[in-house]
Amino acid sequence: MNKSDPNRILRLLPFFAGGLGSLLLLINRFTTLTLTESQSRSDVIGVILNGVLILVGLIWQQVQPRSPDAVTLVGKQGLEFAPDLPEEIKKELAWASYLVLTNTVTKSLVVYYQGTVVLKRGVLGINSQVIPGRILKRVLASKKPVYLVNLPLYPGRVEFDYLPENTQGIICQPMGNQGVLILGANVPRSYTKQDENWIEGIADKLADTLQTYL
């Protein structure tokens, strides 16, 4: 069981309660000098209830979802803008990227627009260039986002060499018809539907700003 699971104590309660109840029934049985029929019936009911509690505790250990493990991304923290960007765009990009990095599990962020990397922020990968691969080209062509929930399982992960090599999850969110907002997380299966909707709104806002000034 994951030690970071905040519900681990709650999940163990039925198991320990059933075990404690069984132990107390056993002690009571051995310390009783005269056993009555009513006590025998109570003991049977107690054994059944304690058995159910222990069974529930064991089942909870198997069926309760385990929180994904976070990793420390390989790379250095940084903030890089494309050269000669207008100050208005820099401010907008800085504001939007800060919101994403501080309000979601995102640890690495790249804004790719009109064939150029206009922003890299967070934990930076070794490669500074973005060469669109099959996945990124599909996002640009379809104007639909792609969420890779567990990146190490995807053969296409090699195209994201501009992100930290141990990135666990990626969202490629289209920005209008000319760019993509690429987000990397350090935890697999970590973005919620609410996160995805919020990121879509941020991407649309950035697309409007970049289209105005570029």
C-alpha positions as CSV (number, residue, x, y, z in Angstrom):
1,M,0.0,0.0,0.0
2,N,1.2,3.5,-0.9
3,K,2.5,5.3,2.2
4,S,1.2,8.6,0.8
5,D,-2.4,7.3,0.7
6,P,-4.3,9.7,3.0
7,N,-7.0,7.0,3.6
8,R,-4.7,4.2,4.6
9,I,-5.8,4.3,8.3
10,L,-9.5,4.4,7.4
11,R,-9.1,1.4,5.0
12,L,-7.5,-0.6,7.8
13,L,-10.1,0.1,10.4
14,P,-12.5,-2.8,9.4
15,F,-9.6,-5.3,9.4
16,F,-8.4,-4.2,12.9
17,A,-12.0,-3.9,14.3
18,G,-12.8,-7.4,13.2
19,G,-9.6,-8.8,14.6
20,L,-10.0,-7.1,17.9
21,G,-13.6,-8.3,18.2
22,S,-12.6,-11.9,17.5
23,L,-9.9,-11.7,20.1
24,L,-12.4,-10.3,22.7
25,L,-14.9,-13.0,21.9
26,L,-12.2,-15.7,22.4
27,I,-11.2,-14.3,25.7
28,N,-14.8,-14.0,26.9
29,R,-15.4,-17.7,25.8
30,F,-12.4,-19.1,27.8
31,T,-13.2,-17.0,30.9
32,T,-16.8,-18.1,31.1
33,L,-17.4,-20.9,33.5
34,T,-21.0,-21.7,32.6
35,L,-22.0,-21.4,28.9
36,T,-25.6,-20.6,28.2
37,E,-27.5,-21.1,25.0
38,S,-28.1,-17.4,24.6
39,Q,-24.3,-16.7,25.0
40,S,-23.6,-19.4,22.4
41,R,-25.9,-17.7,19.9
42,S,-24.3,-14.3,20.7
43,D,-20.9,-15.8,20.1
44,V,-22.0,-17.2,16.7
45,I,-23.4,-13.8,15.6
46,G,-20.2,-12.1,16.9
47,V,-18.0,-14.4,14.9
48,I,-20.0,-13.8,11.8
49,L,-19.9,-10.0,12.2
50,N,-16.2,-10.0,12.9
51,G,-15.5,-12.2,9.9
52,V,-17.4,-9.8,7.7
53,L,-15.4,-6.8,9.1
54,I,-12.1,-8.7,8.4
55,L,-13.3,-9.6,4.9
56,V,-14.3,-6.0,4.2
57,G,-10.9,-4.8,5.3
58,L,-9.1,-7.3,3.0
59,I,-11.3,-6.3,0.1
60,W,-10.6,-2.6,0.6
61,Q,-6.9,-3.3,0.3
62,Q,-7.5,-4.8,-3.2
63,V,-10.2,-2.6,-4.7
64,Q,-9.5,0.9,-3.4
65,P,-7.6,2.8,-6.1
66,R,-3.9,3.4,-5.3
67,S,-2.7,7.0,-5.7
68,P,-0.1,7.2,-8.5
69,D,3.5,7.7,-7.4
70,A,5.0,11.1,-8.2
71,V,8.6,11.3,-9.5
72,T,11.2,14.0,-9.5
73,L,11.6,15.2,-13.0
74,V,15.1,15.2,-14.4
75,G,16.1,18.7,-15.5
76,K,16.6,22.3,-14.3
77,Q,14.0,24.9,-13.4
78,G,13.9,27.7,-16.0
79,L,12.0,30.3,-17.9
80,E,12.8,30.9,-21.5
81,F,11.1,33.2,-24.0
82,A,11.7,33.3,-27.7
83,P,13.8,36.3,-28.7
84,D,12.2,39.6,-29.7
85,L,8.8,38.9,-28.2
86,P,6.8,42.0,-27.5
87,E,6.5,42.8,-23.8
88,E,2.8,42.4,-23.8
89,I,3.1,38.8,-25.0
90,K,5.8,38.0,-22.4
91,K,3.5,39.3,-19.6
92,E,0.6,37.2,-20.9
93,L,2.7,34.0,-21.2
94,A,4.3,34.5,-17.8
95,W,0.9,35.0,-16.2
96,A,-0.8,32.0,-17.9
97,S,2.2,29.6,-17.3
98,Y,2.4,30.6,-13.6
99,L,-1.3,29.8,-13.2
100,V,-1.0,26.4,-14.8
101,L,2.2,25.5,-12.9
102,T,0.8,26.5,-9.5
103,N,-2.8,25.2,-9.9
104,T,-2.3,21.8,-11.6
105,V,0.2,18.9,-11.5
106,T,2.1,20.4,-14.4
107,K,5.8,20.7,-13.9
108,S,7.0,21.4,-17.4
109,L,5.3,23.7,-20.0
110,V,6.0,24.5,-23.6
111,V,4.2,26.9,-25.9
112,Y,4.7,26.1,-29.6
113,Y,3.3,28.6,-32.0
114,Q,3.7,29.1,-35.7
115,G,6.6,26.7,-35.8
116,T,8.5,28.4,-32.9
117,V,8.9,27.7,-29.2
118,V,7.8,31.0,-27.7
119,L,8.0,29.8,-24.1
120,K,9.5,27.1,-22.0
121,R,8.9,27.1,-18.2
122,G,9.2,24.8,-15.3
123,V,11.5,21.8,-15.4
124,L,13.3,22.0,-18.8
125,G,14.4,19.1,-20.9
126,I,17.8,18.9,-22.6
127,N,16.5,19.5,-26.1
128,S,15.5,23.2,-26.7
129,Q,13.9,22.6,-30.1
130,V,10.5,21.2,-30.8
131,I,10.3,19.0,-33.9
132,P,6.6,17.9,-34.3
133,G,6.2,14.2,-34.4
134,R,3.2,12.1,-35.2
135,I,1.2,13.1,-32.1
136,L,1.9,16.8,-32.3
137,K,1.1,16.9,-36.0
138,R,-2.2,15.1,-35.3
139,V,-3.1,17.8,-32.7
140,L,-2.2,20.6,-35.1
141,A,-4.2,19.0,-37.9
142,S,-7.3,17.9,-35.9
143,K,-7.4,20.9,-33.5
144,K,-8.3,18.3,-30.8
145,P,-6.3,17.8,-27.6
146,V,-4.4,14.6,-26.8
147,Y,-3.9,13.4,-23.2
148,L,-1.2,10.7,-22.7
149,V,-2.1,9.6,-19.2
150,N,0.9,7.4,-18.6
151,L,3.7,8.5,-21.0
152,P,6.2,5.7,-20.3
153,L,3.8,3.2,-21.9
154,Y,3.6,5.1,-25.2
155,P,6.1,4.3,-27.9
156,G,5.5,7.8,-29.3
157,R,7.0,9.4,-26.2
158,V,10.3,9.7,-28.0
159,E,9.0,12.8,-29.9
160,F,8.8,14.7,-26.6
161,D,12.5,14.9,-26.0
162,Y,12.2,18.6,-25.3
163,L,10.5,17.6,-22.0
164,P,12.2,15.9,-19.0
165,E,13.0,12.3,-19.9
166,N,11.0,10.9,-17.0
167,T,7.8,12.9,-17.6
168,Q,4.8,10.8,-16.6
169,G,1.9,12.4,-18.3
170,I,1.4,14.9,-21.1
171,I,-1.4,17.1,-22.4
172,C,-1.1,18.6,-25.9
173,Q,-3.8,21.3,-26.1
174,P,-4.3,23.1,-29.4
175,M,-4.1,26.9,-29.5
176,G,-6.3,27.9,-32.3
177,N,-5.0,26.6,-35.6
178,Q,-1.4,27.6,-35.3
179,G,0.0,26.3,-32.0
180,V,-0.1,23.8,-29.2
181,L,0.3,24.2,-25.4
182,I,2.3,21.2,-24.2
183,L,2.1,20.3,-20.5
184,G,4.2,17.7,-18.7
185,A,3.3,16.2,-15.3
186,N,5.4,14.2,-12.8
187,V,2.4,11.9,-11.9
188,P,0.6,9.6,-14.3
189,R,-3.2,9.7,-14.6
190,S,-3.2,13.0,-12.7
191,Y,-5.2,15.5,-14.7
192,T,-8.9,15.7,-13.9
193,K,-11.6,16.6,-16.4
194,Q,-11.8,20.0,-14.6
195,D,-8.1,20.5,-15.2
196,E,-8.5,19.7,-18.9
197,N,-11.4,22.2,-19.3
198,W,-9.4,24.9,-17.5
199,I,-6.3,24.3,-19.5
200,E,-8.4,24.5,-22.7
201,G,-9.5,28.0,-21.6
202,I,-6.0,29.1,-20.9
203,A,-4.9,27.9,-24.3
204,D,-7.7,29.7,-26.1
205,K,-6.7,32.9,-24.2
206,L,-3.1,32.6,-25.2
207,A,-4.1,31.9,-28.8
208,D,-6.0,35.2,-29.0
209,T,-3.1,37.1,-27.5
210,L,-0.5,35.6,-29.8
211,Q,-2.7,36.0,-32.9
212,T,-3.1,39.7,-32.1
213,Y,0.6,40.5,-31.6
214,L,2.3,38.0,-34.0
